Amino acid sequence: MNMFRKNLEEATPQQIFQAASYSIKDRVIGNWMTTQEAYDKEDPKMVYYMSMEFLMGRALGNNMINLQAYQGAKEVLEELGIDINVLEDQEPDAALGNGGLGRLAACFLDSLATLGYPAYGCGIRYRYGMFKQKIEDGFQIEIPDDWLADGNPFELRRPEYAKVVKFGGYVSVHCDENGRNHFVQEGYQAVRAIPYDLPIVGYGNGIVNTLRIWDAESMAGFRLDAFDKGDYSKAVEQENLARNLVDVLYPNDNHYAGKELRLKQQYFFISASVQEAVEKYMRKHDDIHGFPEKVTFQLNDTHPTVAIPELMRILLDDYNLGWDEAWDITTRTCAYTNHTIMAEALEKWPIDLFSRLLPRIYQIVEEINRRFVLQIEEKYAHIYNVNVGEKIRKMAILYDGQVKMAHMAIVAGYSVNGVARLHTEILKSEELKDFYEMFPERFNNKTNGITQRRFLLHGNPLLAEWVTKQVGDGWITDLPQIAGLKKLAEDKAAQKEFMEIKYQNKLRLAKYIKEHNGIEVDPDSIFDVQVKRLHEYKRQLMNILHVMYLYNELKAHPEMEFFPRTFIFGAKAAAGYRNAKLTIKLINSVADVVNNDASIKGKIKVVFIENYNVSNAEIIFAAADVS
């Protein structure tokens, strides 16, 4: 506790957490430096996993698990009279993500490090995340998630890798003595992107990769001259513009200003990440043409798609490559993960907004589109019964006043993957059928998974210990080994042990619900769980309508046979999504009625978990009977 000039008895729980985190960080740093030195020496191909969100959860416990130091740390803390679970509860979840897209990104980073693949995650250092959810009178209330209030002990600020990102202005064209045009963005606003690095610790292998998240600072800084003249707003104007970029994940885009901020956020972190990736490559290589052999950009959904024209911009304008050379490099570097089959959810930007905010990028997108339309015409012009105009309408990147980001990702990507077998098949046969017919070799499936280290080894320690007892600990890094449990499927003693673990996990969740919701739930009831981002297509509304139906049936037929059920919901609704927020209110209103009706004798309970996140998900998942 020297860092706070206090002994253990005087320290607050938060100070003890900080001290423990810095102690673990000391162990991480050594491995981190060794890993990066090995990468510098071996010069392997590097994955840049670009994502608008990374739903990381808490870092301390996960780092101790992957360092294989958790049990030792637990015993040392117990000797000091400190409960490791209470200590971990001092850490806020990193507010860098919200839904499955962000959790997939986090799980990929963990697995990449554990499997020894060199990788960077690239994102934004949001100051307040999406929001912290409070439930008041059944309604969702959004408040800032000030997760950085006490600092983040595991992050490293890296100002030596700062980048300049430009918005707006206009593009001037200058012709050199060789007749080549040079494009220069002028009259722009600029911000400085400052990277913060977070360690991604591989399990038991000494490898530490990096999640690099970008903060924004004003180029001008504090305007003392304006302040001295009494113009206090102007003194901090540029600082506030920069701060707005990184304050909130997914700002409400029900209005034009929100749409503009979202697009600025996307270009901000992508431009900084691509600039640094190119510079890092060129620090060790003389020829930019070898870039795809050493770098790949994995675009997690359409948000990072501006990486394509941004890489083109750098190659064309900074390295003076010709279009064909630049396009060849770009199309061998970029790959795209699609997350949705819904056409309306595939990201599109109004051309007037896109071209005003990113003038040089838009010029490049125009040329990508022009050449692709020609490609469509050449391929289908002489094929009988093919309507070329209809093909262009369905496939063009620029059409009907919009920039269609998914189309650009497919046209420029060497790989397009869905995240479940059925999802990928629907993409190929319905939503992206025209692209699949044109580029069948690019489409493939990568079924989503989650890391067993976070959600079994850390989140469900009782079950993890039992699995290890039965099949050994190889499953921690090679999950198929868990199939060794099949031999116990009919073993009565094993079934009893398994169900006792489930019951203990249900007791743990029941305790959490009592502490946070004030509701007594029966651990012997079926825990029927639906926790995920709240959206109409995710069918939380159908679920609560089903609960209402069951309740009415019980009221009408109190003698009916019915095994007690506890319905557990957890979800955040986007701040501007009215129907989703009304669904939360409905769930809580149904809970008020059902939970307080003595006549049904507790056969149904309804619980809405406030502020669903990774940390309470670990408790919920382990206790779920139905999901």
Secondary structure, DSSP 8 states (H G I E B T S, - for coil): -GGGT--TTTS-HHHHHHHHHHHHHHHHHHHHHHHHHHHHHH---EEEEE-S------SHHHHHHHTT-HHHHHHHHHHTT--HHHHHTTS----S--SHHHHHHHHHHHHHHHHT--EEEEEE--SS-S-EEEEETTEEEEE---TTTT--TT-EE-GGG-EEEEESSEEEEEE-TTS-EEEEEES-EEEEEEEEEEEEE-SSS--EEEEEEEEEEESS---HHHHHTT-HHHHTHHHHHHHHHHH-SS---SSHHHHHHHHHHHHHHHHHHHHHHHHHHHTT-S-GGGHHHHEEEEEESSGGGGHHHHHHHIIIIIS---HHHHHHHHHTTEEEE-----GGGS-EEEHHHHHHHSHHHHHHHHHHHHHHHHHHHHHHTTSTT--HHHHHHHH-SEETTEEEHHHHHHHH-SEEEESSHHHHHHIIIIITHHHHHH-GGGEEE------HIIIIIIT-HHHHHHHHHHH-SGGGT-GGGGGGGGGGTT-HHHHHHHHHHHHHHHHHHHHHHHHHH-----TTSEEEEEES---GGGTHHHHHHHHHHHHHHHHH-TTS----EEEEEE----TT-HHHHHHHHHHHHHHHHHHT-GGGTTSEEEEEETT--HHHHHHHHHH-SB-
